[in-house]
Amino acid sequence: MNTQFARTEEKDISIEEKLRALHELQSVVSAIDKIKVLRGELPLEVQDLEDEIAGLKTRLHNLDDEIRSLETAITNKKTAIRESQALIAKYTEQQNNVRNNREFDSLAKEIEYQTLEIQLSEKRIKEFTTDMNAKKEAITSSKQELNERLDDLVRKNKELEEITEETKIEEEKLRIKSEKIETFIEPRLLTAFKRIRKNARNGLAVVTIQRDACGGCFNKIPPQRQLDIASRKKIIVCEYCGRILVDEKINEIQE
């Protein structure tokens, strides 16, 4: 159908003209849908990759912060060990100058306490070091994974750009055509069309009668109702799926 649609001023549009406009609009938006299908899941795949990359970068940042915290903790423990060693040396020296056993035992307890502190610090250093090494390995694997995802993103973006480049001119022409047809359709009817289309699984709001059945849900249409549809005197919707029904010859050019 090659009807030239234009905004009509001060003129009543017949039901048949409205049906023709709706049918052609459906054909145009279905063609746009096919282009989107051609692009497939690439836009979603690109978005998923971008989200994954952002997550990996955040993980790497957090791991770096955690390693710096562990390094600071190890440094503090090493400082604590040196302080305990200095105290042990001090208390040992003082033991040589004690005046009684009570003072000697008191210093011995201090030396024992500082020895335990050293052992605990060494244990913590070992734990921190093990944890830090594990995080460094996680950084290595995360960086490798990040590089792989970045390579994937470059490839997917290239694929998407190529497909978009191939189809954008055609899609733009179709969009302009659909907008032109929409100006010919009254707002109430256009709103209904878009609502039906949104709720339809395959995006079909207007369908033809095919083999005595609705072309959308394939339920049988009674003969009398088919005659009403073919007469194009009123807009009829399928009682099962709610799609607008038109006859198969709706797109034939009248002499």
LINLIN-V119375 format. One line per field, one symbol per residue. psi: psi as a letter, one per 30 degrees, with the letter a starting at -180 (. if undefined). A space follows every 10 residues. Layout:
psi->???
This chain:
psi->khkjklkkkh kkkleeeeee eeeeeeeefe eeeeeeeefb geeeeeeeee eeeeeeeeee eeeeeeeeee eeeeeeeeee eeeeeeeeee eeefffglfl eeeeeeeeee eeeeeeeeee eeeeeeeeee eeeeeeeeee eeeeeeeeee eeeeeeeeee eeeeeefeee eeeeeeeeee eeffkkeeee eeeeeeeefk eggjfkllkj hglkfefgkk kkeeeeeeef fhflkklkfe fglkkllfgf gkkk.
